[in-house]
Amino acid sequence: MMPAYLRNILSVIAGVVSGSVVNMGIIHYGSILIPSPNGTDLTTAEGIRAALPLLEPKHYIVPFLAHALGTLLGALLALRLSGRASTAWVLSLFFQMAGIVAVFQIPAPLWFSTADLILAYIPMGWLATRLVRKRR
């Protein structure tokens, strides 16, 4: 039998990997749902900076969903693999820290950065623990 601490660490790693895959998948395919303004390149920080005047609030839906759903699904996986709510919280904190770093690297309006940091990470860890608790 695997030691609990090792199972917890591996659960968080699996959650981070799966949450990141979900995040990137939503970002990649989200442009199909909400296309970028013509002539913009949102794949680099410079391209985003140049496109900022053209972006509307609808263009921030996909990044928010990517952050929130990536965190939620990663936290759910970590929690299901470990059986411990603490792994969902650790994963949420990891993504929260990554979100804070992204705020300084990727230009975005203050309203989006604030909403993203407040709503997309820690609340998803909380929601994951509630969803799993209800099923038990």
GROMACS elastic network, one bead per residue, 0.5 to 0.9 nm:
[ bonds ]
;  ai    aj funct       b0    kb
    1     4     6  0.89188   500
    2     5     6  0.84700   500
    2     6     6  0.67704   500
    2     7     6  0.64195   500
    3     6     6  0.54424   500
    3     7     6  0.63375   500
    3     8     6  0.87635   500
    4     7     6  0.50468   500
    4     8     6  0.61006   500
    4     9     6  0.86413   500
    4    82     6  0.79735   500
    5     8     6  0.50796   500
    5     9     6  0.62352   500
    5    10     6  0.86449   500
    6     9     6  0.51172   500
    6    10     6  0.61015   500
    6    11     6  0.83829   500
    7    10     6  0.51903   500
    7    11     6  0.59298   500
    7    12     6  0.86469   500
    7    81     6  0.77454   500
    7    82     6  0.60800   500
    8    12     6  0.62744   500
    8    13     6  0.86632   500
    8    78     6  0.77863   500
    8    79     6  0.87759   500
    8    81     6  0.79758   500
    8    82     6  0.54319   500
    8    83     6  0.85938   500
    8    84     6  0.77802   500
    8    86     6  0.86576   500
    8    87     6  0.64178   500
    9    12     6  0.52692   500
    9    13     6  0.62778   500
    9    14     6  0.86720   500
    9    82     6  0.87497   500
    9    87     6  0.80200   500
   10    14     6  0.60479   500
   10    15     6  0.84488   500
   10    78     6  0.82830   500
   10    81     6  0.86445   500
   10    82     6  0.84875   500
   11    14     6  0.51179   500
   11    15     6  0.60877   500
   11    16     6  0.86063   500
   11    77     6  0.73417   500
   11    79     6  0.73476   500
   11    80     6  0.83135   500
   11    81     6  0.56312   500
   11    82     6  0.58266   500
   11    87     6  0.71351   500
   12    16     6  0.60750   500
   12    17     6  0.85821   500
   12    74     6  0.80616   500
   12    75     6  0.78631   500
   12    77     6  0.83088   500
   12    78     6  0.51673   500
   12    79     6  0.82643   500
   12    81     6  0.87954   500
   12    82     6  0.84562   500
   12    87     6  0.58814   500
   12    88     6  0.75372   500
   12    90     6  0.72917   500
   12    91     6  0.59370   500
   13    16     6  0.50781   500
   13    17     6  0.61856   500
   13    18     6  0.85619   500
   13    78     6  0.78881   500
   13    91     6  0.83460   500
   14    17     6  0.51909   500
   14    18     6  0.60570   500
   14    19     6  0.83336   500
   14    74     6  0.75714   500
   14    77     6  0.74001   500
   14    78     6  0.66388   500
   14    81     6  0.87590   500
   15    18     6  0.51800   500
   15    19     6  0.57411   500
   15    20     6  0.82659   500
   15    71     6  0.83420   500
   15    73     6  0.75253   500
   15    75     6  0.59476   500
   15    76     6  0.76422   500
   15    77     6  0.54942   500
   15    79     6  0.84856   500
   15    87     6  0.88437   500
   15    88     6  0.83892   500
   15    91     6  0.69457   500
   16    19     6  0.51111   500
   16    20     6  0.59378   500
   16    21     6  0.85331   500
   16    70     6  0.86132   500
   16    71     6  0.80658   500
   16    74     6  0.58298   500
   16    75     6  0.80909   500
   16    78     6  0.82820   500
   16    91     6  0.65840   500
   16    94     6  0.81508   500
   16    95     6  0.80124   500
   17    20     6  0.51746   500
   17    21     6  0.62433   500
   17    22     6  0.87343   500
   17    74     6  0.76014   500
   18    21     6  0.50545   500
   18    22     6  0.62209   500
   18    23     6  0.85465   500
   18    70     6  0.75707   500
   18    73     6  0.75047   500
   18    74     6  0.56653   500
   18    77     6  0.80216   500
   19    22     6  0.51088   500
   19    23     6  0.60645   500
   19    24     6  0.86195   500
   19    67     6  0.86041   500
   19    69     6  0.76739   500
   19    71     6  0.55769   500
   19    72     6  0.75643   500
   19    73     6  0.59256   500
   19    75     6  0.77648   500
   19    77     6  0.87369   500
   19    95     6  0.89580   500
   20    24     6  0.60850   500
   20    25     6  0.83875   500
   20    66     6  0.89560   500
   20    67     6  0.87520   500
   20    70     6  0.61203   500
   20    71     6  0.80621   500
   20    74     6  0.78659   500
   21    24     6  0.52224   500
   21    25     6  0.59598   500
   21    26     6  0.85612   500
   21    70     6  0.75284   500
   22    25     6  0.50488   500
   22    26     6  0.61407   500
   22    27     6  0.85700   500
   22    66     6  0.70004   500
   22    67     6  0.87901   500
   22    69     6  0.72841   500
   22    70     6  0.50668   500
   22    71     6  0.86711   500
   22    73     6  0.78332   500
   22    74     6  0.83990   500
   23    26     6  0.53456   500
   23    27     6  0.62414   500
   23    28     6  0.85997   500
   23    63     6  0.82391   500
   23    65     6  0.81144   500
   23    67     6  0.59126   500
   23    68     6  0.82823   500
   23    69     6  0.70826   500
   23    71     6  0.80426   500
   24    27     6  0.50101   500
   24    28     6  0.59327   500
   24    29     6  0.84868   500
   24    66     6  0.71578   500
   24    70     6  0.84210   500
   25    28     6  0.50657   500
   25    29     6  0.59977   500
   25    30     6  0.79401   500
   25    66     6  0.79293   500
   26    29     6  0.52953   500
   26    30     6  0.52702   500
   26    31     6  0.86126   500
   26    62     6  0.69328   500
   26    63     6  0.77978   500
   26    65     6  0.75557   500
   26    66     6  0.53009   500
   26    67     6  0.89265   500
   26    69     6  0.87743   500
   26    70     6  0.85601   500
   27    30     6  0.51744   500
   27    31     6  0.71393   500
   27    62     6  0.63870   500
   27    63     6  0.62099   500
   27    65     6  0.86762   500
   27    66     6  0.61464   500
   28    31     6  0.65488   500
   28    32     6  0.84262   500
   29    32     6  0.56528   500
   29    33     6  0.74095   500
   30    33     6  0.51840   500
   30    34     6  0.61998   500
   30    35     6  0.77289   500
   30    61     6  0.89772   500
   30    62     6  0.56998   500
   30    63     6  0.82726   500
   30    66     6  0.86900   500
   31    36     6  0.64250   500
   31    59     6  0.88101   500
   31    62     6  0.78633   500
   32    35     6  0.57007   500
   32    36     6  0.89306   500
   33    62     6  0.84447   500
   34    58     6  0.73952   500
   34    59     6  0.65924   500
   34    61     6  0.84835   500
   34    62     6  0.76100   500
   35    38     6  0.83364   500
   35    59     6  0.78685   500
   36    39     6  0.82742   500
   36    40     6  0.66340   500
   36    41     6  0.80131   500
   36    42     6  0.76270   500
   36    54     6  0.89957   500
   36    55     6  0.77472   500
   36    59     6  0.70677   500
   37    40     6  0.58897   500
   37    41     6  0.88551   500
   37    51     6  0.79299   500
   37    54     6  0.66637   500
   37    55     6  0.70284   500
   37    59     6  0.89436   500
   38    41     6  0.88449   500
   39    51     6  0.87468   500
   40    47     6  0.66900   500
   40    48     6  0.77795   500
   40    50     6  0.78017   500
   40    51     6  0.58706   500
   40    54     6  0.86784   500
   41    44     6  0.69665   500
   41    46     6  0.85489   500
   41    48     6  0.66984   500
   41    50     6  0.84902   500
   41    51     6  0.74458   500
   42    45     6  0.73580   500
   42    46     6  0.82911   500
   42    47     6  0.53007   500
   42    49     6  0.86515   500
   42    51     6  0.74851   500
   43    46     6  0.85830   500
   43    47     6  0.66687   500
   43    48     6  0.73160   500
   44    47     6  0.50832   500
   44    48     6  0.62110   500
   44    49     6  0.85614   500
   44   106     6  0.82848   500
   45    48     6  0.50687   500
   45    49     6  0.60724   500
   45    50     6  0.86247   500
   45   105     6  0.71844   500
   45   106     6  0.52829   500
   45   107     6  0.66271   500
   46    49     6  0.50165   500
   46    50     6  0.62082   500
   46    51     6  0.85816   500
   46   106     6  0.85075   500
   46   107     6  0.84806   500
   47    50     6  0.51337   500
   47    51     6  0.61191   500
   47    52     6  0.86409   500
   48    52     6  0.59859   500
   48   106     6  0.75247   500
   48   107     6  0.66548   500
   48   108     6  0.80831   500
   49    52     6  0.53654   500
   49    53     6  0.83592   500
   49   106     6  0.79910   500
   49   107     6  0.58211   500
   49   108     6  0.78897   500
   50    53     6  0.73585   500
   50    54     6  0.85058   500
   51    54     6  0.53713   500
   51    55     6  0.63677   500
   52    55     6  0.52459   500
   52    56     6  0.84813   500
   52   107     6  0.80001   500
   52   108     6  0.73442   500
   52   109     6  0.82364   500
   53    56     6  0.82666   500
   55    58     6  0.79175   500
   55    59     6  0.60435   500
   55    60     6  0.81818   500
   56    59     6  0.55577   500
   56    60     6  0.75352   500
   57    60     6  0.55410   500
   57    61     6  0.72750   500
   57   112     6  0.86672   500
   58    61     6  0.54889   500
   58    62     6  0.80641   500
   59    62     6  0.66241   500
   59    63     6  0.79155   500
   60    63     6  0.55243   500
   60    64     6  0.62391   500
   60    65     6  0.86561   500
   60   112     6  0.72782   500
   61    64     6  0.52591   500
   61    65     6  0.61091   500
   61    66     6  0.85460   500
   62    65     6  0.51135   500
   62    66     6  0.60145   500
   62    67     6  0.86296   500
   63    67     6  0.62162   500
   63    68     6  0.85812   500
   63   116     6  0.87959   500
   64    67     6  0.52170   500
   64    68     6  0.60740   500
   64    69     6  0.83841   500
   64   112     6  0.83704   500
   64   115     6  0.86041   500
   64   116     6  0.61720   500
   64   119     6  0.88605   500
   64   120     6  0.67652   500
   65    68     6  0.50776   500
   65    69     6  0.56419   500
   65    70     6  0.78771   500
   65   120     6  0.78508   500
   66    69     6  0.54588   500
   66    70     6  0.56493   500
   66    71     6  0.82541   500
   66   120     6  0.88349   500
   67    70     6  0.53139   500
   67    71     6  0.61019   500
   67    72     6  0.85622   500
   67    95     6  0.81994   500
   67    99     6  0.82281   500
   67   116     6  0.77599   500
   67   120     6  0.58348   500
   67   121     6  0.71813   500
   68    71     6  0.52539   500
   68    72     6  0.60733   500
   68    73     6  0.86349   500
   68   116     6  0.81915   500
   68   119     6  0.75955   500
   68   121     6  0.60453   500
   68   123     6  0.86065   500
   68   124     6  0.64205   500
   69    73     6  0.59161   500
   69    74     6  0.81837   500
   69   120     6  0.79561   500
   69   124     6  0.77710   500
   70    73     6  0.54383   500
   70    74     6  0.59458   500
   70    75     6  0.84069   500
   70    95     6  0.89388   500
   71    74     6  0.51464   500
   71    75     6  0.59236   500
   71    76     6  0.84656   500
   71    88     6  0.89662   500
   71    91     6  0.74783   500
   71    92     6  0.62185   500
   71    95     6  0.66977   500
   71    96     6  0.89089   500
   71   120     6  0.74165   500
   71   121     6  0.60380   500
   71   122     6  0.85111   500
   71   124     6  0.61911   500
   71   125     6  0.71277   500
   72    75     6  0.51516   500
   72    76     6  0.60888   500
   72    77     6  0.86350   500
   72    88     6  0.86060   500
   72    92     6  0.81042   500
   72   120     6  0.86129   500
   72   121     6  0.78148   500
   72   123     6  0.86451   500
   72   125     6  0.61830   500
   72   126     6  0.88260   500
   72   127     6  0.73491   500
   72   128     6  0.60695   500
   73    77     6  0.61616   500
   73    78     6  0.85978   500
   73   124     6  0.86021   500
   73   128     6  0.78427   500
   74    77     6  0.51856   500
   74    78     6  0.61792   500
   74    79     6  0.85411   500
   74    88     6  0.78108   500
   74    91     6  0.72424   500
   74    92     6  0.84203   500
   74   125     6  0.89045   500
   75    78     6  0.51022   500
   75    79     6  0.59949   500
   75    80     6  0.84632   500
   75    85     6  0.88331   500
   75    87     6  0.72089   500
   75    89     6  0.74250   500
   75    90     6  0.85113   500
   75    91     6  0.59600   500
   75    92     6  0.67119   500
   75   124     6  0.76081   500
   75   125     6  0.58281   500
   75   128     6  0.60897   500
   75   129     6  0.82094   500
   76    79     6  0.51338   500
   76    80     6  0.60183   500
   76    81     6  0.85318   500
   76    88     6  0.67554   500
   76   125     6  0.79684   500
   76   127     6  0.89093   500
   76   128     6  0.52731   500
   76   129     6  0.75373   500
   76   131     6  0.83628   500
   76   132     6  0.75503   500
   77    80     6  0.51027   500
   77    81     6  0.60436   500
   77    82     6  0.84887   500
   77    88     6  0.82439   500
   78    81     6  0.52745   500
   78    82     6  0.60813   500
   78    83     6  0.80248   500
   78    84     6  0.82480   500
   78    85     6  0.85517   500
   78    87     6  0.58230   500
   78    88     6  0.59174   500
   78    91     6  0.76339   500
   79    82     6  0.53029   500
   79    83     6  0.52691   500
   79    84     6  0.55797   500
   79    85     6  0.57568   500
   79    86     6  0.77813   500
   79    87     6  0.58072   500
   79    88     6  0.54685   500
   79   128     6  0.77970   500
   79   129     6  0.75029   500
   79   132     6  0.79073   500
   80    83     6  0.53283   500
   80    84     6  0.77910   500
   80    85     6  0.89401   500
   80   132     6  0.77643   500
   81    84     6  0.83485   500
   82    85     6  0.82242   500
   82    87     6  0.71489   500
   83    86     6  0.89581   500
   83    87     6  0.83692   500
   84    87     6  0.59045   500
   84    88     6  0.76232   500
   84   129     6  0.89408   500
   85    88     6  0.53545   500
   85    89     6  0.66187   500
   85    90     6  0.88761   500
   85   125     6  0.86609   500
   85   126     6  0.89269   500
   85   128     6  0.85077   500
   85   129     6  0.59510   500
   85   132     6  0.89891   500
   86    89     6  0.50417   500
   86    90     6  0.61339   500
   86    91     6  0.85621   500
   87    90     6  0.50479   500
   87    91     6  0.60999   500
   87    92     6  0.85099   500
   88    91     6  0.51624   500
   88    92     6  0.61223   500
   88    93     6  0.86243   500
   88   124     6  0.88278   500
   88   125     6  0.53713   500
   88   126     6  0.78776   500
   88   128     6  0.70402   500
   88   129     6  0.70540   500
   89    92     6  0.50110   500
   89    93     6  0.61148   500
   89    94     6  0.85347   500
   89   122     6  0.73638   500
   89   125     6  0.54906   500
   89   126     6  0.74451   500
   89   129     6  0.86163   500
   90    93     6  0.51099   500
   90    94     6  0.61579   500
   90    95     6  0.87545   500
   90   125     6  0.85167   500
   91    95     6  0.63328   500
   91    96     6  0.85116   500
   91   121     6  0.89931   500
   91   125     6  0.75503   500
   92    95     6  0.51982   500
   92    96     6  0.59883   500
   92    97     6  0.86312   500
   92   121     6  0.54332   500
   92   122     6  0.53745   500
   92   123     6  0.82992   500
   92   124     6  0.71440   500
   92   125     6  0.53123   500
   92   126     6  0.86658   500
   93    97     6  0.61393   500
   93    98     6  0.85444   500
   93   121     6  0.72623   500
   93   122     6  0.66749   500
   93   125     6  0.84518   500
   94    97     6  0.52782   500
   94    98     6  0.63382   500
   94    99     6  0.86657   500
   94   121     6  0.88704   500
   95    99     6  0.60250   500
   95   100     6  0.86015   500
   95   121     6  0.63701   500
   95   122     6  0.85586   500
   96   100     6  0.62863   500
   96   101     6  0.87489   500
   96   117     6  0.67974   500
   96   120     6  0.81207   500
   96   121     6  0.54141   500
   96   122     6  0.69287   500
   97   100     6  0.50494   500
   97   101     6  0.63352   500
   97   102     6  0.86226   500
   98   101     6  0.50998   500
   98   102     6  0.61553   500
   98   103     6  0.87250   500
   99   103     6  0.62518   500
   99   104     6  0.89535   500
   99   113     6  0.87137   500
   99   116     6  0.79641   500
   99   117     6  0.65962   500
   99   121     6  0.82303   500
  100   103     6  0.51796   500
  100   104     6  0.69085   500
  100   113     6  0.86695   500
  100   117     6  0.70979   500
  101   104     6  0.54575   500
  101   105     6  0.65030   500
  101   106     6  0.86960   500
  102   106     6  0.55440   500
  102   107     6  0.85082   500
  103   106     6  0.56516   500
  103   107     6  0.68621   500
  103   108     6  0.73723   500
  103   113     6  0.63420   500
  103   117     6  0.87629   500
  104   107     6  0.72961   500
  108   111     6  0.83242   500
  108   112     6  0.65761   500
  108   113     6  0.64492   500
  109   112     6  0.54551   500
  109   113     6  0.64093   500
  109   114     6  0.86868   500
  110   113     6  0.51338   500
  110   114     6  0.59798   500
  110   115     6  0.84758   500
  111   114     6  0.52602   500
  111   115     6  0.61134   500
  111   116     6  0.84689   500
  112   115     6  0.51524   500
  112   116     6  0.58661   500
  112   117     6  0.84537   500
  113   116     6  0.51267   500
  113   117     6  0.60836   500
  113   118     6  0.85232   500
  114   117     6  0.53170   500
  114   118     6  0.61086   500
  114   119     6  0.84352   500
  115   118     6  0.52075   500
  115   119     6  0.57518   500
  115   120     6  0.76276   500
  116   119     6  0.54335   500
  116   120     6  0.51676   500
  116   121     6  0.77378   500
  117   120     6  0.60407   500
  117   121     6  0.66691   500
  117   122     6  0.84120   500
  118   121     6  0.71387   500
  118   122     6  0.74596   500
  118   123     6  0.78314   500
  119   122     6  0.70233   500
  119   123     6  0.58853   500
  119   124     6  0.77215   500
  120   123     6  0.64645   500
  120   124     6  0.63289   500
  121   124     6  0.53161   500
  121   125     6  0.66543   500
  121   126     6  0.89600   500
  122   125     6  0.51651   500
  122   126     6  0.63976   500
  122   127     6  0.86796   500
  123   127     6  0.60595   500
  123   128     6  0.85754   500
  124   128     6  0.60550   500
  124   129     6  0.86520   500
  125   128     6  0.51036   500
  125   129     6  0.64317   500
  125   130     6  0.87492   500
  126   129     6  0.52813   500
  126   130     6  0.63365   500
  126   131     6  0.87378   500
  127   130     6  0.50230   500
  127   131     6  0.60563   500
  127   132     6  0.86075   500
  128   131     6  0.51635   500
  128   132     6  0.62310   500
  128   133     6  0.84821   500
  129   132     6  0.53314   500
  129   133     6  0.59892   500
  129   134     6  0.86006   500
  130   133     6  0.50409   500
  130   134     6  0.61127   500
  130   135     6  0.87245   500
  131   134     6  0.52908   500
  131   135     6  0.65269   500
  132   135     6  0.52126   500
  132   136     6  0.65155   500
  133   136     6  0.53166   500
